Amino acid sequence: MDYEQNISTADLINRLSIVNKNSFNKMIKRYGVSAEQWSVISKVVKHKGITQKQLSEMTYKDQGNLTRMIDKLVDRGYILRDADENDRRSVKLLATHSSKQLVEKVFSIEQEYNDKLLKGFSQEDKESFTELLNKSYLNLL
């Protein structure tokens, strides 16, 4: 068996991940945010008052990296921190007017990007693809 011609599933997934991130970054570059920042901003807008711990679980980012990213997004006016009245140790994250405007602009680009990513897939293919990716993800937990 020729190793050069036998690309592993892990290699294909890695290649897709890299191309996916780079391509989406190019599409949203004009808005001054990265794909990683976009994933955080969009979730804070969608989930009013989300905690950093919840956001970490939702975005698969470790607390340290997420804290640094949130600090930058707070400085840039995309996110506000609000003390949780019921738990002094917890901080709620809130969307700003700027982040809501950004979501209005970038959401359609994300939809367009997803359409491009799944071009040529039937509805059944899309559902199977999503199911298989989720199954692989769960296998590695």
N, C-alpha and C positions, 0 to 999 in steps of 0.2 A: 504494500500500500504506500502510495506517494504522499508523504506528510504535507508537502507544499500544496497539493490539490485538495486535501481533506481538511476543510475549515470546520472547526468544532462549533457546536451550538453556542458555547460561551463566547467564542470569538465573534460570531455573528451578532449576538446580543450586545457585546461591547462596542462593536463597530456601529451598530444602529444607535446606541446610546450617545456615542461621540458625535455622529453626524446629526442626530436629532437635536442635541443641545446647541451645536454650532450653527445649524440652519435656523433654528428659532431665534437664537441670539442676533443673527444678521437681520432677521425680519423686524425685530423690535428695537434694534440699536438706536434708531432715530428718537426713541422716547427716553433714552438715557438710563435704561434699566437692563439687567441681565435676565436670562430665563430663570435663574434661581431667585432673584429678587422679585420677579413677576409672580412666581409661585407663592411667595410669602404675602405679597401685597394683595393678590386676588383672594387668598383665603381669609385675610384679615377683613377685607371688604365684605366677603360673603358671610363670615361668621362673627357678627358684632360681639365684642367683648371676649373673644377667644383668649385663653391663657397661653403663655409661652410654652408650657408643657404640652398642651393640646396641639399647638401649632407644630411643635417639634415632632410629635407623633404623626401628624397629618402630612408633613413635608419630608419625613425621614431624615431630618437634619439633627445632629447632636446639639445639645444645649449651648455649648461654648461657641460654636460657629454661628448658631442662630442668634445668640445674644449680640455678637459683633455685627451681624447683618441688620438686626433690628436697630441697633445704635445708629448705623449709617442711615437707615430709612427714617428714623426719628429726626436726625439732623437735616435730612433733605425734605422733611415736611410730609412724608407719606403715611406715617404711623404716629399715634399718640399712645403713651402709657398712662393707665389710670389705675390707682390703687383699688383693690377689691375690698369693699366695705365689710364683707363677711370673713375675709382671711387676709390679714396684714402681710403675710408672706407671699401672697399671690398678686400678680399684676395683670390687669386686663389690657388687651391691645385693641385699639380703636382706629378705624379708618378716618382719614382726613378728606377734605374736599378735593385735594390734589390726587389722592389715591383713587377716589371714586371716579374722577375725570379720566385718570389713566386707564382704569378698568373699562370704561365706556369706549375708549379708543382701541385698546389692545385686544379686547375680547373677540372682536370680529377677525382680527389677524390670527388669533389662536384657532378660531374655527376654520379659517381658510387653511391654516397650517395642518390641522388635523385631517381636513379633506385631502390635502396633498399627500400626507403620510399614508393614507388609506386608499388612495386612488387605485381603481381597478378591483377593489375588494367588494364582493357582494355583501349584503347585510348579514348573511349567515357567516361569511368569512370574518367580518368585523367582530361579531359576537364570539366566534371561536378563537380568534386571535387574542382578544381581551381576556377570555377565560383561560387560555393557555399561558399567557404572560402572568396572570394572577396565580395560577397553579404553580408555576416555576418559582415565583416570588415566595410563596408560602412554603415550598420545599426547602428553601434556604434559611428560613427562620429557625 
